[in-house]
């Protein structure tokens, strides 16, 4: 990644290959998440007995939304821990505030977390989309 430094801030300029790779990862993760839920539901859910309850359409949508929230909370906590670890032992209050404040606001500034975030994020979005589709289809059947 190329970086241009100014006195106030850093501007990251990514190459086109990076954007294309990220786009492919996002699309693949989204599709894989949706197909995983659809396949599991088709293989494991019994319409007649409505068993197991995990794959009941309303609860499936709720659980997939909770998975999405959990993934976001996990990345927030990881970002917060990494930012707190990076300023451990620092005596300069301005530096600590400059590093930790964006983490408390939910801005992920760590490059490693930025690299690993799209796959689980879009995987869970695919699960939410598939769950919503399953719920809509179940309502249309009735």
Backbone bond lengths (Angstrom), bond angles and torsions (degrees), N, CA, C in turn:
res aa  C-N    CA-C-N  psi(-1)  N-CA   C-N-CA  omega(-1)  CA-C   N-CA-C  phi
1 X - - - 1.438 - - 1.519 108.51 -
2 X 1.296 116.61 131.60 1.455 121.88 177.50 1.516 109.07 -85.00
3 X 1.311 117.07 142.19 1.457 120.40 179.92 1.515 109.78 -129.95
4 X 1.315 114.79 137.46 1.460 121.05 173.10 1.514 106.88 -110.11
5 X 1.313 116.99 128.25 1.450 120.01 -176.59 1.515 109.65 -104.80
6 X 1.306 115.37 132.33 1.452 123.13 172.62 1.525 105.68 -117.48
7 X 1.320 117.08 172.92 1.459 119.14 -178.93 1.524 111.80 -65.24
8 X 1.319 116.95 -34.27 1.450 120.99 -173.60 1.530 113.66 -91.75
9 X 1.333 117.99 -37.52 1.454 119.61 -171.02 1.519 111.30 -153.18
10 X 1.340 115.09 170.43 1.459 122.80 177.36 1.519 108.28 -107.80
11 X 1.303 117.03 138.85 1.457 121.36 175.34 1.523 107.14 -114.26
12 X 1.327 116.66 121.73 1.460 120.19 178.67 1.515 110.13 -94.66
13 X 1.295 117.02 128.54 1.455 121.70 177.24 1.519 107.10 -116.30
14 X 1.314 116.69 116.47 1.453 120.97 -178.45 1.520 109.77 -94.17
15 X 1.304 114.92 149.60 1.456 119.57 178.34 1.524 109.56 -75.96
16 X 1.332 116.51 162.89 1.456 121.38 -179.46 1.529 111.30 -63.45
17 X 1.319 117.99 -35.35 1.466 120.79 178.84 1.525 111.14 -62.44
18 X 1.326 117.27 -36.81 1.461 120.82 177.77 1.513 110.96 -65.81
19 X 1.329 117.01 -43.08 1.464 120.72 178.94 1.526 110.99 -63.19
20 X 1.334 116.88 -41.89 1.459 120.42 -179.95 1.523 110.50 -66.56
21 X 1.317 117.45 -42.33 1.465 121.21 178.64 1.526 110.38 -62.44
22 X 1.326 117.38 -44.00 1.460 120.40 178.90 1.522 110.94 -63.92
23 X 1.315 116.51 -38.61 1.458 120.33 179.81 1.521 110.31 -65.10
24 X 1.318 116.96 -42.80 1.465 120.58 178.96 1.525 110.74 -64.97
25 X 1.320 117.34 -40.42 1.467 121.20 178.60 1.521 110.08 -63.81
26 X 1.320 117.03 -42.34 1.467 120.84 -179.70 1.523 111.23 -63.69
27 X 1.315 116.24 -46.39 1.460 119.74 -179.07 1.528 110.49 -65.55
28 X 1.323 116.40 -44.73 1.463 119.99 -179.87 1.527 111.19 -63.22
29 X 1.324 117.91 -41.67 1.463 120.94 179.47 1.518 111.18 -65.14
30 X 1.331 116.87 -41.77 1.465 121.73 179.36 1.524 110.36 -61.91
31 X 1.328 116.70 -48.31 1.466 121.29 -179.24 1.530 110.82 -65.79
32 X 1.313 116.89 -42.71 1.454 120.67 179.78 1.527 111.70 -62.70
33 X 1.325 117.61 -40.82 1.462 120.89 177.19 1.515 111.78 -62.58
34 X 1.322 116.55 -44.71 1.462 120.45 178.79 1.514 112.42 -65.08
35 X 1.318 116.71 -44.43 1.460 119.95 -179.73 1.524 112.00 -66.86
36 X 1.311 116.87 -33.74 1.469 120.56 178.46 1.520 110.66 -62.38
37 X 1.332 116.77 -47.24 1.463 119.77 -179.28 1.527 110.85 -67.38
38 X 1.312 116.30 -42.32 1.469 118.52 179.18 1.526 110.90 -62.52
39 X 1.315 117.81 -43.64 1.458 120.79 -179.73 1.535 111.31 -65.15
40 X 1.333 116.76 -44.35 1.464 119.63 179.36 1.526 111.28 -63.12
41 X 1.317 115.97 -40.31 1.464 118.65 -179.72 1.521 110.71 -67.27
42 X 1.318 117.11 -43.47 1.461 119.42 179.91 1.529 111.78 -65.17
43 X 1.311 117.19 -35.98 1.457 120.50 -177.96 1.529 113.54 -80.24
44 X 1.319 117.82 -35.40 1.457 120.02 -169.55 1.528 115.70 -107.80
45 X 1.326 118.54 -22.72 1.466 120.08 -173.07 1.520 110.48 -87.97
46 X 1.310 115.95 132.02 1.457 122.66 176.58 1.528 107.99 -104.76
47 X 1.346 116.84 114.33 1.469 121.52 -176.87 1.524 112.31 -64.48
48 X 1.319 117.19 -36.77 1.456 120.93 -175.12 1.521 111.02 -68.85
49 X 1.313 117.22 -49.82 1.464 120.99 -177.67 1.525 112.89 -89.18
50 X 1.324 116.65 -6.99 1.478 122.68 -176.80 1.528 110.06 51.72
51 X 1.317 114.27 51.74 1.450 121.01 -176.99 1.518 108.88 -131.11
52 X 1.277 122.25 144.71 1.470 129.89 -11.48 1.534 111.53 -73.64
53 X 1.304 115.64 153.04 1.466 121.94 -176.72 1.524 112.92 -61.78
54 X 1.333 116.72 -22.26 1.465 121.20 179.57 1.522 111.47 -59.67
55 X 1.336 117.07 -33.07 1.459 120.64 -176.89 1.522 113.37 -100.41
56 X 1.320 117.98 12.40 1.453 121.40 171.49 1.533 107.23 -65.02
57 X 1.346 119.78 132.03 1.473 120.62 -170.45 1.536 116.57 -52.29
58 X 1.346 120.65 -47.44 1.472 117.60 178.95 1.530 113.04 -65.13
59 X 1.320 117.07 -41.68 1.467 118.47 -179.99 1.530 111.28 -70.77
60 X 1.326 117.42 -30.83 1.459 120.74 176.90 1.526 110.80 -64.47
61 X 1.330 116.32 -41.70 1.471 119.60 177.14 1.524 110.78 -64.85
62 X 1.329 116.95 -44.21 1.460 120.45 179.20 1.529 111.39 -61.31
63 X 1.322 116.40 -45.64 1.461 120.14 -178.96 1.525 112.04 -66.63
64 X 1.326 117.07 -34.51 1.461 119.02 178.00 1.533 110.79 -70.59
65 X 1.322 117.39 -36.14 1.471 119.76 174.90 1.526 110.79 -65.42
66 X 1.325 116.88 -38.94 1.465 120.14 177.89 1.531 111.20 -66.81
67 X 1.329 117.73 -33.89 1.462 120.89 174.99 1.517 110.37 -63.64
68 X 1.326 116.82 -42.69 1.462 121.62 177.90 1.526 110.73 -61.01
69 X 1.327 116.74 -44.85 1.468 121.22 178.52 1.528 110.09 -64.63
70 X 1.329 117.40 -42.22 1.458 121.03 179.75 1.527 111.50 -61.42
71 X 1.327 117.83 -42.50 1.465 120.89 179.26 1.525 110.45 -62.80
72 X 1.328 117.46 -41.50 1.464 120.05 177.86 1.526 111.54 -65.55
73 X 1.317 117.12 -40.29 1.462 120.44 178.33 1.526 110.46 -66.26
74 X 1.322 117.05 -39.84 1.468 120.17 179.23 1.526 111.05 -62.65
75 X 1.335 118.12 -42.15 1.461 119.82 177.87 1.528 111.45 -69.33
76 X 1.329 117.83 -33.94 1.462 120.85 176.00 1.526 110.32 -62.77
77 X 1.331 116.35 -45.95 1.465 120.46 -179.46 1.523 111.15 -66.05
78 X 1.331 117.31 -42.12 1.472 120.26 178.50 1.518 111.05 -62.56
79 X 1.326 117.35 -40.88 1.462 121.53 177.79 1.525 110.84 -64.65
80 X 1.311 116.05 -41.63 1.461 120.65 179.54 1.529 110.87 -64.94
81 X 1.308 117.25 -43.62 1.470 120.69 179.45 1.528 110.74 -64.91
82 X 1.339 117.18 -42.59 1.466 119.47 179.44 1.527 111.57 -64.88
83 X 1.336 117.20 -38.59 1.465 118.63 179.49 1.524 111.41 -70.94
84 X 1.323 117.69 -37.51 1.463 120.04 177.22 1.528 111.04 -67.98
85 X 1.324 117.23 -36.66 1.459 120.46 178.24 1.525 111.28 -68.68
86 X 1.322 117.15 -31.04 1.466 119.50 -178.49 1.528 112.73 -73.28
87 X 1.322 117.93 -23.05 1.471 120.07 179.96 1.527 111.99 -106.69
88 X 1.312 116.57 11.09 1.465 120.10 179.39 1.522 109.89 -61.54
89 X 1.294 116.06 129.01 1.456 121.71 177.85 1.521 113.77 85.92
90 X 1.310 118.32 0.21 1.469 120.99 -179.67 1.526 109.65 -79.67
91 X 1.332 115.45 136.07 1.460 120.64 178.98 1.518 111.86 -95.16
92 X 1.306 117.96 -16.02 1.452 122.47 -177.48 1.533 110.20 -81.47
93 X 1.331 115.94 109.55 1.459 120.84 -176.89 1.527 112.13 -66.02
94 X 1.327 116.81 -34.53 1.471 120.49 178.09 1.525 110.85 -62.52
95 X 1.322 116.53 -43.24 1.465 120.62 179.73 1.530 110.94 -64.69
96 X 1.324 116.22 -43.39 1.462 120.27 179.03 1.522 110.15 -61.09
97 X 1.316 116.65 -45.23 1.468 120.66 179.93 1.526 110.86 -65.36
98 X 1.316 117.21 -38.34 1.467 121.62 -179.95 1.528 111.58 -65.41
99 X 1.328 117.44 -34.00 1.467 121.19 -178.03 1.526 111.71 -86.53
100 X 1.326 117.48 -40.72 1.457 121.19 -172.05 1.532 112.65 -85.53
101 X 1.317 119.42 -30.16 1.464 121.52 -177.15 1.526 113.09 -57.90
102 X 1.332 120.61 -46.61 1.471 118.61 177.85 1.529 113.08 -62.75
103 X 1.322 117.03 -31.42 1.467 119.64 179.00 1.521 110.90 -67.56
104 X 1.335 116.78 -39.03 1.455 120.01 177.39 1.519 112.02 -70.03
105 X 1.323 117.60 -23.90 1.469 121.69 176.82 1.526 112.05 -83.81
106 X 1.319 117.22 -5.96 1.454 120.86 178.35 1.516 114.38 90.92
107 X 1.319 118.24 9.43 1.460 121.40 178.15 1.523 108.46 -85.11
108 X 1.334 115.91 120.46 1.458 119.91 179.34 1.519 107.76 -87.20
109 X 1.324 115.86 112.97 1.460 120.72 -177.02 1.527 112.48 -107.23
110 X 1.311 117.04 -9.39 1.461 120.70 -177.89 1.529 109.75 -79.68
111 X 1.328 116.21 130.71 1.467 120.46 -177.30 1.519 112.48 -65.63
112 X 1.325 117.52 -37.78 1.463 120.03 -179.96 1.528 111.05 -64.38
113 X 1.319 117.02 -42.61 1.457 119.82 177.43 1.523 110.96 -67.46
114 X 1.320 117.24 -36.53 1.473 120.22 177.36 1.519 111.20 -62.98
115 X 1.333 116.65 -36.75 1.465 120.42 179.81 1.520 111.75 -69.54
116 X 1.332 118.12 -38.37 1.456 121.64 -174.21 1.523 113.62 -90.71
117 X 1.307 118.47 -11.18 1.460 121.18 -174.89 1.520 114.97 -70.92
118 X 1.333 121.85 -41.23 1.471 119.65 -172.75 1.526 115.27 -60.78
119 X 1.313 119.24 -38.84 1.468 120.18 -175.88 1.536 112.78 -61.78
120 X 1.340 120.20 -55.49 1.469 118.21 179.34 1.528 113.07 -68.25
121 X 1.331 116.58 -32.41 1.453 121.00 179.71 1.534 110.35 -62.39
122 X 1.321 116.85 -51.08 1.456 119.71 -178.30 1.529 111.98 -76.07
123 X 1.332 118.50 -26.54 1.457 121.27 172.86 1.520 109.76 -61.21
124 X 1.332 116.69 -46.08 1.465 120.23 179.75 1.528 111.15 -69.31
125 X 1.335 117.91 -33.43 1.467 119.59 175.26 1.525 111.02 -65.67
126 X 1.330 116.73 -36.63 1.458 119.99 175.35 1.518 111.63 -63.72
127 X 1.321 116.14 -38.52 1.463 120.58 177.07 1.523 110.62 -65.03
128 X 1.329 117.56 -41.68 1.464 121.23 178.11 1.534 110.17 -63.52
129 X 1.322 117.13 -44.05 1.466 120.59 -179.78 1.529 110.87 -63.59
130 X 1.322 117.21 -43.59 1.465 120.20 179.06 1.530 110.94 -65.77
131 X 1.317 116.95 -38.52 1.464 120.33 178.56 1.526 111.04 -65.60
132 X 1.321 116.45 -40.40 1.469 120.06 177.26 1.527 110.06 -64.85
133 X 1.319 116.92 -40.30 1.464 120.84 177.75 1.524 110.92 -63.64
134 X 1.313 117.90 -42.14 1.467 122.14 177.41 1.521 110.43 -62.27
135 X 1.330 117.14 -41.39 1.462 121.12 179.55 1.526 110.70 -65.21
136 X 1.319 117.81 -43.41 1.469 121.28 179.27 1.529 110.27 -63.76
137 X 1.317 117.14 -43.44 1.465 120.51 179.25 1.523 110.85 -63.87
138 X 1.333 117.36 -38.74 1.463 119.81 179.60 1.535 110.81 -67.48
139 X 1.341 117.88 -33.86 1.460 119.94 177.00 1.530 110.96 -72.28
140 X 1.322 117.00 -35.76 1.461 119.94 179.54 1.527 112.03 -70.44
141 X 1.313 117.93 -26.99 1.454 121.99 178.30 1.523 112.45 -70.55
142 X 1.316 116.34 -30.49 1.475 120.64 -174.62 1.490 111.77 -78.70
